[in-house]
Amino acid sequence: MFDGPPKPELDPAERLARIRLARSPRIGPVSFHEALAHFGSAAAACREIPVAPEAAILREQRAIEALNGHFLVFGDPIYPDPLAQVLDAPPVLTAVGDPALLARPILAIVGARDASAAGQRFAEHLAKALGAAGFVIASGLARGIDTAAHRAALPTGTVAVVAGGADQIYPPQNAALHREIAARGLILAESSPGVAPVARAFPRRNRIVSGLARGVVVIEAAERSGSLITARRAADQGREVFVMPGSPMDARHAGSNSLIRDGAILVRDENDILSVMGLPHSTRQPVDKASRKSDNIHTAKVLEALGSTPTAVDELVRRCQVSAATVAEVLLALELEGRLERHRGNKVSLI
Amino acid sequence: MFDGPPKPELDPAERLARIRLARSPRIGPVSFHEALAHFGSAAAACREIPVAPEAAILREQRAIEALNGHFLVFGDPIYPDPLAQVLDAPPVLTAVGDPALLARPILAIVGARDASAAGQRFAEHLAKALGAAGFVIASGLARGIDTAAHRAALPTGTVAVVAGGADQIYPPQNAALHREIAARGLILAESSPGVAPVARAFPRRNRIVSGLARGVVVIEAAERSGSLITARRAADQGREVFVMPGSPMDARHAGSNSLIRDGAILVRDENDILSVMGLPHSTRQPVDKASRKSDNIHTAKVLEALGSTPTAVDELVRRCQVSAATVAEVLLALELEGRLERHRGNKVSLI
C-alpha cells in the first residue's frame, strides 16, 4: 500500500485538465472520478463537457503560489496512495508546507472540540509517542483534540486538513498554529484559496483526514458527533480505528464506547496502536500510570521451579528457598498475568 | 442452570457430617470436595479421618442462631446451583437474613474501594436498574463500589459476602449497612462467627461473590487489584464479565480497560447487561446522557421513500415534500445508525 516503483509525473496538459475538471461547477469528487473513467482522461473530458476556464486555474495557481503552496493533483506521484484509494478521493488539493510528509506513514488523531483537559493530554501524549515512532500525525485543525495533537506533533511532522481554503484561518484562535503548520508541517485544503469554511465542508474535510491515514485515533467522540462520522467512514475506508475509552457517565465518550463495542480497538497507551501498526513498541512509560514491577529474583526462582506439570505449592516453597508468603505473592502475580493454572491439592502449573 | 426439579433435603446426619468435615483443620474447600468424592459421603469421611467434634459444631450453630442465621451446607436445596458448580465451592456458609434471595438470578457488582464519585454513581445506577429488572445484586460489602451497589439494591434485594464471620463488622464505617443487609437482604460468610477478616480471606470471599452470580460487573479495577482477580476468576468460572470503561489517564481503570481488550463486555448502561442476560431492556433512560431523538415525522417520510435500491437524493426530496436540508439531516442520522449506504451519483439506499 505504501511501496512500489516510483510513479511517473502526470502529463502537464492532463494535469491542468484535471484541475479544470475538478474546479468545474457541479463536478464533485465522485463525478470527477466517474468522468475520468467515462472519458478515459480529464483532457478528453474537457473537450466534451463545459469545465472551468484555464484562466481561472492560472489565477488560482497564482493565489496558491502567494501562499508558498502548490496544487496536489490526483495522479501526482506525491498524491498519497491511501487517499487515492478512497472512493471520493479529492481530485485536487492545495498543499502549503512540506509535501515530503505525505511520503511517510500517517496516523490521524481526531476528537471533540470541547474536549476535556484529560482528553487533550492523552491526544498530546499519543501524538508525541506516535511521532517519535515515525508516524506523521494528521488532524483537522479544530479546537480541542485536533489542536492538542497538531501542537504535540509539530516537531516530528503534522498535516492539517482544513475545511476552507488553505489561507482561511479557522477557528480564529488557531491562527498561530495554522502559520506554524504551514511553515513546519503541511496544510491541505480541498477548497480554493479564499473559500470560507462552510458547514458542509467539514464532513468532506474529515474523509481526507482519515483517507490520508493508515489508522484513526478517536478521542472523546460524543454520539452523533463529527468524530464519530469520521471513525465510521474510516472503518468503511478500511482504516484501523483506535479509540480512547471513557466513562459512560460522560456524554463525551458515548460515541467512543459504542465504537469499541462495535469492534474498534481500545487504546490504553501508544503501544496498543504500535502493536497493530506493526512497529516496535515505544519504550516510554505510559502517562500517569505506575510502571509494572519488573520480574525480580524471586519470580525467576519460582519460574525456574515451575513447569507445565502441576507442582505442589509446598514443594515450590522448599525448592525455591523463599518464604511461603513470597511464593504466594509471585504465584498471584503469575496468575493475574494469565500464566499460571491452579489445580486441586494446592498444585500449580505454568500455562 | 437455574431450573430443574426441586432438590431433596440432605440427610441430617450427612448434613452434620459435612459441617464437621468442613470445619476440620487443614480441610479447605478443595480438600472437602476431594474427601466427599473419595469416601462417597461426608459421613463416611468422618469415620475415617479426624474431623471437628460435634460439640464444636453445635456451639457454632448456637452462635449463628444468636445472629438469626443458619448454616448453608453444600447440598442443601437452597445452596445456589451456580456456586455449587464452582471447583472450590464453599462447603459451609453462614447465612444471616433472607435465604429466598438465593433462588433468584444474581448479578455481582464489584470494584475499587477508593472509587471515584462517578464510579459510585454508576454502581448505584446499575444496581437500581438491574434490581428493577429482577436481579439480586451481590457484592463484598467493602468501601467504595461495593457499598454503593449494596445500598442502591437494598429495596430490590442484595447479598453481601463478607470475609470474616457473619458477625464481624468490616469495614467499621459499614456497620449500619451490615445491619440493614442482615435485616432486609442476606449476609453470607464462609468463616465461623467470631473469626476476624484476615487478609487471605478476601480473595476467598471474592470467589463466592462471582460464584453466586450469572455475571460480574466490574467498576474501576486498577491493575493487580482484587477486583481484577475477581473478574479473571469469574471468567474462569464461566461467568459473563461486564466492565465499565474509563479513561486510560486514570490508573483506576487500567485493569478494567485491559479486561475489555481481553474480551469482557463494555458496559455503557444497564441495557448492555440486560441484553446479554436475556431479559427485556430497561425502559429507564441512562444516567447523565441525552435521550435519543425519537424518529420524527420527517424520518418516517424518508424511510418510506427509501429502499434497498439506490435512490437519488434529489428524488427523495421531491417525493418526501420536505426541504433538501431536512432530508440531508435525516440521511446523516440514518447513516450514523449504520442503516444507510451511499452510492455514486448522490444515491442512497437502506441497508
HADDOCK unambig.tbl for C-alpha pairs under 7 A between the chains (distance, minus, plus):
assign (segid A and resid 30 and name CA) (segid B and resid 344 and name CA) 6.27 0.50 0.50
assign (segid A and resid 118 and name CA) (segid B and resid 249 and name CA) 6.93 0.50 0.50
assign (segid A and resid 224 and name CA) (segid B and resid 336 and name CA) 6.75 0.50 0.50
assign (segid A and resid 229 and name CA) (segid B and resid 336 and name CA) 6.61 0.50 0.50
assign (segid A and resid 245 and name CA) (segid B and resid 245 and name CA) 5.80 0.50 0.50
assign (segid A and resid 245 and name CA) (segid B and resid 246 and name CA) 5.58 0.50 0.50
assign (segid A and resid 245 and name CA) (segid B and resid 247 and name CA) 5.75 0.50 0.50
assign (segid A and resid 246 and name CA) (segid B and resid 245 and name CA) 5.58 0.50 0.50
assign (segid A and resid 246 and name CA) (segid B and resid 246 and name CA) 4.04 0.50 0.50
assign (segid A and resid 246 and name CA) (segid B and resid 247 and name CA) 4.60 0.50 0.50
assign (segid A and resid 247 and name CA) (segid B and resid 245 and name CA) 5.76 0.50 0.50
assign (segid A and resid 247 and name CA) (segid B and resid 246 and name CA) 4.64 0.50 0.50
assign (segid A and resid 247 and name CA) (segid B and resid 247 and name CA) 6.66 0.50 0.50
assign (segid A and resid 248 and name CA) (segid B and resid 268 and name CA) 5.11 0.50 0.50
assign (segid A and resid 249 and name CA) (segid B and resid 118 and name CA) 6.93 0.50 0.50
assign (segid A and resid 249 and name CA) (segid B and resid 287 and name CA) 6.74 0.50 0.50
assign (segid A and resid 249 and name CA) (segid B and resid 288 and name CA) 5.94 0.50 0.50
assign (segid A and resid 251 and name CA) (segid B and resid 289 and name CA) 5.72 0.50 0.50
assign (segid A and resid 261 and name CA) (segid B and resid 266 and name CA) 6.32 0.50 0.50
assign (segid A and resid 266 and name CA) (segid B and resid 261 and name CA) 6.32 0.50 0.50
assign (segid A and resid 268 and name CA) (segid B and resid 248 and name CA) 5.11 0.50 0.50
assign (segid A and resid 287 and name CA) (segid B and resid 249 and name CA) 6.68 0.50 0.50
assign (segid A and resid 288 and name CA) (segid B and resid 249 and name CA) 5.95 0.50 0.50
assign (segid A and resid 289 and name CA) (segid B and resid 251 and name CA) 5.71 0.50 0.50
assign (segid A and resid 336 and name CA) (segid B and resid 224 and name CA) 6.95 0.50 0.50
assign (segid A and resid 336 and name CA) (segid B and resid 229 and name CA) 6.56 0.50 0.50
assign (segid A and resid 344 and name CA) (segid B and resid 30 and name CA) 6.14 0.50 0.50
assign (segid A and resid 345 and name CA) (segid B and resid 30 and name CA) 6.94 0.50 0.50
assign (segid A and resid 345 and name CA) (segid B and resid 31 and name CA) 6.83 0.50 0.50
